[in-house]
Amino acid sequence: MDPKVSIIMGSTSDLPVMEAAAKFLNEMQIPFEMNALSAHRTPEEVEKFAQNAHSRGIRVIIAAAGMAAHLPGVIAAMTTVPVIGVPIKASLDGLDALLAIVQMPPGIPVATVGINGAQNAAILAAEILALSDVGLHQKMLQFKEDLKKKIVKANEELKAIKYDYKV
């Protein structure tokens, strides 16, 4: 089994957040890999990873970083594989990471999810892959339908809650 998605984090301290991405990809039966690479501490390894990602079969990269948050942009600068950035709440409530990831120069796009939004990054990765995978497309349709059902059920449960002035 070869990975189609690569989850990259600046350090293993990001793992508690990034586990949400791994769990979703696992549930969808999408082969993935996880690695810690630092744009600042291991720049040569980041470059090697980014330049070889496509030839290794990686089709989407989810890159997480906090504070200066250069990892997603550095990877995006060196590959044509779509990069989804996950800003990690490490300092300044994660706003520093969010701004660092979302404010990329023209020609170096990084799709960016919300702070600590690893699950949404995995969902977006699955949607990208589903464009050329009919089976995965069906799984994603079912996932969206299940989301709808959860809200319908929650609304029914709210109707059962009684208050004197609730109409």
Contacts in CASP RR format, 6 or more apart in sequence:
PFRMAT RR
TARGET T0000
AUTHOR 0000-0000-0000
METHOD contacts of the structure
MODEL  1
MDPKVSIIMGSTSDLPVMEAAAKFLNEMQIPFEMNALSAHRTPEEVEKFA
QNAHSRGIRVIIAAAGMAAHLPGVIAAMTTVPVIGVPIKASLDGLDALLA
IVQMPPGIPVATVGINGAQNAAILAAEILALSDVGLHQKMLQFKEDLKKK
IVKANEELKAIKYDYKV
1 31 0 8 1.000
2 31 0 8 1.000
2 56 0 8 1.000
2 57 0 8 1.000
3 31 0 8 1.000
3 32 0 8 1.000
3 33 0 8 1.000
3 56 0 8 1.000
3 57 0 8 1.000
3 58 0 8 1.000
4 30 0 8 1.000
4 31 0 8 1.000
4 32 0 8 1.000
4 57 0 8 1.000
4 58 0 8 1.000
4 59 0 8 1.000
4 60 0 8 1.000
4 129 0 8 1.000
5 25 0 8 1.000
5 30 0 8 1.000
5 31 0 8 1.000
5 32 0 8 1.000
5 33 0 8 1.000
5 58 0 8 1.000
5 59 0 8 1.000
5 60 0 8 1.000
5 61 0 8 1.000
5 62 0 8 1.000
5 122 0 8 1.000
5 125 0 8 1.000
5 129 0 8 1.000
6 32 0 8 1.000
6 33 0 8 1.000
6 34 0 8 1.000
6 35 0 8 1.000
6 49 0 8 1.000
6 53 0 8 1.000
6 58 0 8 1.000
6 60 0 8 1.000
6 61 0 8 1.000
6 62 0 8 1.000
7 18 0 8 1.000
7 21 0 8 1.000
7 22 0 8 1.000
7 25 0 8 1.000
7 32 0 8 1.000
7 33 0 8 1.000
7 34 0 8 1.000
7 35 0 8 1.000
7 62 0 8 1.000
7 64 0 8 1.000
8 34 0 8 1.000
8 35 0 8 1.000
8 36 0 8 1.000
8 37 0 8 1.000
8 49 0 8 1.000
8 61 0 8 1.000
8 62 0 8 1.000
8 63 0 8 1.000
8 64 0 8 1.000
8 71 0 8 1.000
8 75 0 8 1.000
9 15 0 8 1.000
9 18 0 8 1.000
9 34 0 8 1.000
9 35 0 8 1.000
9 36 0 8 1.000
9 37 0 8 1.000
9 63 0 8 1.000
9 64 0 8 1.000
9 65 0 8 1.000
9 71 0 8 1.000
9 88 0 8 1.000
10 36 0 8 1.000
10 37 0 8 1.000
10 38 0 8 1.000
10 39 0 8 1.000
10 64 0 8 1.000
10 65 0 8 1.000
10 66 0 8 1.000
10 71 0 8 1.000
11 36 0 8 1.000
11 38 0 8 1.000
12 36 0 8 1.000
14 36 0 8 1.000
14 64 0 8 1.000
14 65 0 8 1.000
14 66 0 8 1.000
14 88 0 8 1.000
17 64 0 8 1.000
17 86 0 8 1.000
17 88 0 8 1.000
17 89 0 8 1.000
17 116 0 8 1.000
17 117 0 8 1.000
17 118 0 8 1.000
18 34 0 8 1.000
18 62 0 8 1.000
18 64 0 8 1.000
18 86 0 8 1.000
18 118 0 8 1.000
19 118 0 8 1.000
20 117 0 8 1.000
20 118 0 8 1.000
20 119 0 8 1.000
20 122 0 8 1.000
21 62 0 8 1.000
21 86 0 8 1.000
21 118 0 8 1.000
21 119 0 8 1.000
21 121 0 8 1.000
21 122 0 8 1.000
21 125 0 8 1.000
22 32 0 8 1.000
22 34 0 8 1.000
22 122 0 8 1.000
23 119 0 8 1.000
24 119 0 8 1.000
24 122 0 8 1.000
24 123 0 8 1.000
24 126 0 8 1.000
25 32 0 8 1.000
25 122 0 8 1.000
25 125 0 8 1.000
25 126 0 8 1.000
26 32 0 8 1.000
28 122 0 8 1.000
28 126 0 8 1.000
28 136 0 8 1.000
28 139 0 8 1.000
28 140 0 8 1.000
28 143 0 8 1.000
29 139 0 8 1.000
30 125 0 8 1.000
30 126 0 8 1.000
30 129 0 8 1.000
30 136 0 8 1.000
33 58 0 8 1.000
35 49 0 8 1.000
37 45 0 8 1.000
37 46 0 8 1.000
37 49 0 8 1.000
37 71 0 8 1.000
38 46 0 8 1.000
38 71 0 8 1.000
39 46 0 8 1.000
39 65 0 8 1.000
39 70 0 8 1.000
39 71 0 8 1.000
39 73 0 8 1.000
39 74 0 8 1.000
39 75 0 8 1.000
40 68 0 8 1.000
40 70 0 8 1.000
43 74 0 8 1.000
46 71 0 8 1.000
46 74 0 8 1.000
46 75 0 8 1.000
46 78 0 8 1.000
47 78 0 8 1.000
49 75 0 8 1.000
50 74 0 8 1.000
50 75 0 8 1.000
50 77 0 8 1.000
50 78 0 8 1.000
50 79 0 8 1.000
51 78 0 8 1.000
51 79 0 8 1.000
53 61 0 8 1.000
53 75 0 8 1.000
53 79 0 8 1.000
53 81 0 8 1.000
54 79 0 8 1.000
54 80 0 8 1.000
54 81 0 8 1.000
58 81 0 8 1.000
59 81 0 8 1.000
59 82 0 8 1.000
59 128 0 8 1.000
59 129 0 8 1.000
60 81 0 8 1.000
60 82 0 8 1.000
60 83 0 8 1.000
60 84 0 8 1.000
60 125 0 8 1.000
60 128 0 8 1.000
60 129 0 8 1.000
61 75 0 8 1.000
61 79 0 8 1.000
61 81 0 8 1.000
61 82 0 8 1.000
61 83 0 8 1.000
61 84 0 8 1.000
62 83 0 8 1.000
62 84 0 8 1.000
62 85 0 8 1.000
62 86 0 8 1.000
62 118 0 8 1.000
62 121 0 8 1.000
62 122 0 8 1.000
62 125 0 8 1.000
63 71 0 8 1.000
63 72 0 8 1.000
63 73 0 8 1.000
63 75 0 8 1.000
63 83 0 8 1.000
63 84 0 8 1.000
63 85 0 8 1.000
63 86 0 8 1.000
63 110 0 8 1.000
64 71 0 8 1.000
64 72 0 8 1.000
64 85 0 8 1.000
64 86 0 8 1.000
64 87 0 8 1.000
64 88 0 8 1.000
64 118 0 8 1.000
64 121 0 8 1.000
65 71 0 8 1.000
65 72 0 8 1.000
65 85 0 8 1.000
65 86 0 8 1.000
65 87 0 8 1.000
65 88 0 8 1.000
65 97 0 8 1.000
65 100 0 8 1.000
65 101 0 8 1.000
66 87 0 8 1.000
66 88 0 8 1.000
66 89 0 8 1.000
66 90 0 8 1.000
66 91 0 8 1.000
66 94 0 8 1.000
66 96 0 8 1.000
66 97 0 8 1.000
66 100 0 8 1.000
67 90 0 8 1.000
67 91 0 8 1.000
67 96 0 8 1.000
67 97 0 8 1.000
68 96 0 8 1.000
68 97 0 8 1.000
68 100 0 8 1.000
69 87 0 8 1.000
69 88 0 8 1.000
69 96 0 8 1.000
69 97 0 8 1.000
69 98 0 8 1.000
69 100 0 8 1.000
69 101 0 8 1.000
70 100 0 8 1.000
72 83 0 8 1.000
72 84 0 8 1.000
72 85 0 8 1.000
72 86 0 8 1.000
72 101 0 8 1.000
72 110 0 8 1.000
72 112 0 8 1.000
73 83 0 8 1.000
73 101 0 8 1.000
73 104 0 8 1.000
73 108 0 8 1.000
73 110 0 8 1.000
75 83 0 8 1.000
76 83 0 8 1.000
76 104 0 8 1.000
76 108 0 8 1.000
76 109 0 8 1.000
76 110 0 8 1.000
77 108 0 8 1.000
82 111 0 8 1.000
82 128 0 8 1.000
83 109 0 8 1.000
83 110 0 8 1.000
83 111 0 8 1.000
84 110 0 8 1.000
84 111 0 8 1.000
84 112 0 8 1.000
84 113 0 8 1.000
84 121 0 8 1.000
84 124 0 8 1.000
84 125 0 8 1.000
85 101 0 8 1.000
85 110 0 8 1.000
85 111 0 8 1.000
85 112 0 8 1.000
85 113 0 8 1.000
85 121 0 8 1.000
86 101 0 8 1.000
86 113 0 8 1.000
86 114 0 8 1.000
86 116 0 8 1.000
86 117 0 8 1.000
86 118 0 8 1.000
86 121 0 8 1.000
87 94 0 8 1.000
87 97 0 8 1.000
87 98 0 8 1.000
87 100 0 8 1.000
87 101 0 8 1.000
87 102 0 8 1.000
87 112 0 8 1.000
87 113 0 8 1.000
87 114 0 8 1.000
87 115 0 8 1.000
87 116 0 8 1.000
88 94 0 8 1.000
88 97 0 8 1.000
88 115 0 8 1.000
88 116 0 8 1.000
89 97 0 8 1.000
89 115 0 8 1.000
89 116 0 8 1.000
90 97 0 8 1.000
93 115 0 8 1.000
94 115 0 8 1.000
95 115 0 8 1.000
97 115 0 8 1.000
98 112 0 8 1.000
98 114 0 8 1.000
98 115 0 8 1.000
101 110 0 8 1.000
101 112 0 8 1.000
102 110 0 8 1.000
102 112 0 8 1.000
104 110 0 8 1.000
111 124 0 8 1.000
113 120 0 8 1.000
113 121 0 8 1.000
113 124 0 8 1.000
114 120 0 8 1.000
123 143 0 8 1.000
126 136 0 8 1.000
126 139 0 8 1.000
126 140 0 8 1.000
127 140 0 8 1.000
129 136 0 8 1.000
130 136 0 8 1.000
130 137 0 8 1.000
130 139 0 8 1.000
130 140 0 8 1.000
131 137 0 8 1.000
END
